[in-house]
Amino acid sequence: MTVNRLNRIRDWQHRYVDQKKYAGSAVLINRHGAELYYSEVGARNIEEDLAWTRDTVARIYSMTKPITSVALMMLVERGLMHLDAPVSDFIPEFKEMQALVAGAEHIGQTEASRAPTLHELLTHTSGLSYPFNPGILAEAMAEADLMFKPGQGALAPQVRELAQLPLAFQPGTRWEYSVSIDVLGRVIEVVSGRTLEDFFQREIFDPLDMAMTGFQTPEGIGDKFASLYSPLAGDAMALNEAQRGGNPLRLTDDYHTSPFHRTQMRSGGGGLVGTIDDYMRFAEMIRRKGRADDGFIISPQTVDFMVRNHLSGDIASMGPQSFAEQPMEGMGFGLGGAVVLDPARARCPGSHGDFSWGGMASTFFWVDPVLDLSVVFFTQLAPSSSYPSRAELKALVHGALTD
């Protein structure tokens, strides 16, 4: 990579800040295991004019999902479960499921359904949904506020409440982005006999030295925690009712009063906060096929299994009707993240086998096995569908490569 081409990334970051799209952002690039580039611009808090710095703590939302998926596969490696097991083996409330019939017009139009398997939960083919998706189940979830937010109490009761609703479709027949990884977080607790927080800390964060990552802000973090902004006039997570407001950077979660300071919910689907360096340590573990500094937290064979496409085709071929953190054409889905099948069909520069995912606050990461590259992008603007920053950043990084 050449310096002048890499500097295009910083220019791009500045444009987003100058155009009031993002308050601030940071980009970190590693290649062959060494840091190649880092850039930070703008503010982590506009109201107090606090600069975005390398130790800024941010909400990573759905970038929690790959971590939860790794945790589940650690238990699979230990022979404590298998991926074709129905989730009802671990959470009995899922035993007698119903699914909406094709063309259903209300939540009562259902038919009998088997329970989703762990594999279907991992790959978002379970029949679950999210409140911000279109559809009847999503509407029912929104009415019940089944979003696994940081202030919504303990994990187990919300999972049990979710199990009382029908599935959006028969498991395995479609792809729909969902709270399924939150359900798997509860499975991890049941199988391990530990809280999800404790499992993450001892099995993943401590071995990877991710000291600033957790379900709530680190003690004494103060103003290092970024505020969250949105260009929407209403709830930044209510995508079905999205309306642009007059202020493109409306404060929606002030770092002073954020519920992440006193988290109750341990959401495996979107509950973590952390720093860019911490997440790079996780991304590098994936690039190094499970290796931490003092050994392996998961085997190379398991990582290879996770970053393969586990769908019958690309996501688009599975008839999705939901929001997603990635393009759907030319993209498959592994265990915890998307997998590039064909960069041309995805219409974004990349390598076959890129493994990636993002979060609702517009954070993003990818690991490129062909170029031996790991990239992490942090900002704090919801929803992540507001701007095409992820495709632009991938093009910038590939445009900086000269070998």
Stockholm file with secondary structure:
# STOCKHOLM 1.0

chainA/1-403         MTVNRLNRIRDWQHRYVDQKKYAGSAVLINRHGAELYYSEVGARNIEEDLAWTRDTVARIYSMTKPITSVALMMLVERGLMHLDAPVSDFIPEFKEMQALVAGAEHIGQTEASRAPTLHELLTHTSGLSYPFNPGILAEAMAEADLMFKPGQGALAPQVRELAQLPLAFQPGTRWEYSVSIDVLGRVIEVVSGRTLEDFFQREIFDPLDMAMTGFQTPEGIGDKFASLYSPLAGDAMALNEAQRGGNPLRLTDDYHTSPFHRTQMRSGGGGLVGTIDDYMRFAEMIRRKGRADDGFIISPQTVDFMVRNHLSGDIASMGPQSFAEQPMEGMGFGLGGAVVLDPARARCPGSHGDFSWGGMASTFFWVDPVLDLSVVFFTQLAPSSSYPSRAELKALVHGALTD
#=GR chainA/1-403 SS CCHHHHHHHHHHHHHHHHTTSCSEEEEEEEETTEEEEEEEEEEEETTTTEECCTTCBEECGGGGHHHHHHHHHHHHHTTSCCTTSBGGGTCGGGSSEEEECTTCCSTTCEEEECCCBHHHHHTTCSSCCCTTSSSHHHHHHHHHTCSCCTTSCCHHHHHHHHTTSCBSSCTTSCCCCCTHHHHHHHHHHHHHTSCHHHHHIIIIIHHHTCTTCBSSCCTTCGGGBCCEEESBSSCTTCGGGCCBCSCTTEEEECTTTCGGGSCCCCCTTTCCEECHHHHHHHHHHHHTTTEETTEESSCHHHHHHHTSCCSSSCGGGGCCCSCCSSCCTTEEECSSSEEESCHHHHTSCCCTTCEEEECTTSCEEEEETTTTEEEEEECCBSCGGGSCHHHHHHHHHHHHCCC
#=GC SS_cons         CCHHHHHHHHHHHHHHHHTTSCSEEEEEEEETTEEEEEEEEEEEETTTTEECCTTCBEECGGGGHHHHHHHHHHHHHTTSCCTTSBGGGTCGGGSSEEEECTTCCSTTCEEEECCCBHHHHHTTCSSCCCTTSSSHHHHHHHHHTCSCCTTSCCHHHHHHHHTTSCBSSCTTSCCCCCTHHHHHHHHHHHHHTSCHHHHHIIIIIHHHTCTTCBSSCCTTCGGGBCCEEESBSSCTTCGGGCCBCSCTTEEEECTTTCGGGSCCCCCTTTCCEECHHHHHHHHHHHHTTTEETTEESSCHHHHHHHTSCCSSSCGGGGCCCSCCSSCCTTEEECSSSEEESCHHHHTSCCCTTCEEEECTTSCEEEEETTTTEEEEEECCBSCGGGSCHHHHHHHHHHHHCCC
//
